[in-house]
Amino acid sequence: MPIELERRQWLQTVAAGSLALWGGTPAQAAPRFSEEDLSAARALMSAALSSGEAWRLASELATGIGARPAGSEGDRRAVAWAQRSLRELGLVNVGTQAIELNVWQRGPASARLLASASGDASRSLVVAALGNSISTPAQGVEAEVAWYPSLAALMDEPSDPLRSRARGRIVFIDQKTERARDGSGYSRSVGARVAGPVEAARRGAVAFGLRSVGTSGGSPPGPDAPTDAARDLGRIAHTGTTRYDLRVPMIPAFAVSVPDADVMAARVAAGHTLRLSLQMQNRSDVPARTHNVMAEVAGTDLAHEAVLIGAHLDSWDLGQGAVDDGAGVAIVSAAAALIARAAREGRRPRRTVRVVLFANEENGFDGAIAYGKAHAHVPHQVVAESDFGGGRIYRLSSRVQPAALPLFAQMAELLKPLGVEAGDNNGNPGPDAAFLMRNHQWPGLQLSQDGTRYFDVHHTERDTIDQLDPADLQQNVACWAAVAWMSAQAPLSFAPLPALRR
Ligand SMILES: [Zn+2]
């Protein structure tokens, strides 16, 4: 047998063996990235690790503009800044998509625990209205507190006001948010914030309060309990969206700082009755206009297909929106800028890399909805969003057709030196991107960030630039530049999206 033929047979046997690992058929070879594409990705990663671009962008947005709820003056300035920045970074087709919407505006809020017959002193509470909350009457609301350890405990009571102790009271839910790298503690507690006001009102409550959905406030009392001064540093209230049901009365809704909720819990544990007074003035349904911002690195032979890397440009009105989501805006913009520079130097991506900075993720998803409507006809190779602060990335997950999985294995291998492990094919690509994935059947990918500290400042006045770390941002940019580039170069489509499991 000629030596060449023998060698070819051996190669076929090896290929068939490796195919068995990813479940393909021996008739087709496993897709692989070329050495050229891999080395271009490594070059992007090394450029990212020595670039201060993301830190500069995050600083400009957080300290130069700061809070930017949709439709606000800050939002208008952020939209202008983003377009200018993306142009300066060398991206093309920079543009906006205008969105008309009604917005909610925060006014002053104050609350006080009243002195009790059991001898408890009156105490002013640090509170924040939940997004969309109505106002109290001008004279405020004063009532006894119906305290529950969790939303489930409230739901266990009959929804008939005549049979619930919520009736005529201020419902307070004391559900704790557990610290977790993957943010799973938030997923478990946030339901109380979103559904609490409706469930409380259904049972006849006059207002709704809850322990802030966040991990600020130090550790619970114990041998290592922080000092009072340290605890005071955590006296911040975490806002966030809530919603009403038109079939149920709307009641004012607010979050209490974690240390204040601890005081309330201690008084309840001692068997004392709590009485609380609350005053809040907010505005709802204010007509406004906001914008998605988009920019591209144009592709070559597959330019009609988009690799969408996104973040959301809006923030809550408290703090500077540095962590949520100034970090994401900076990371994906800086990553696209590196690919744009490579393109100018002759290494243009096959597919178009598109940066989308979504409008109003925080309180309505208007940006994602509008983007999906306007671009439904565009084939999206993948959608992914950076919206979990600036912590280091530790895992790459996908949501792609199984035949594309060997490519993700290669991508994970490439990111390994940055501390990234391979995840599964059940990734969540981020809030706006997940919406698009589900509604348009576009494949997704997820770069999981370490969120251990993310909920310390999430949606609070302490979401400020000092919470971000320049070196961590560089690691993020390196990962995003590499996966965006590889997705653009992939030798096969990531579609169709596999069946969704969650
Ligand atoms: Zn966010």
Residues whose N, C-alpha, C, O or C-beta is under 5 A from the ligand:
A	BS01	ZN	D324 D325 D387
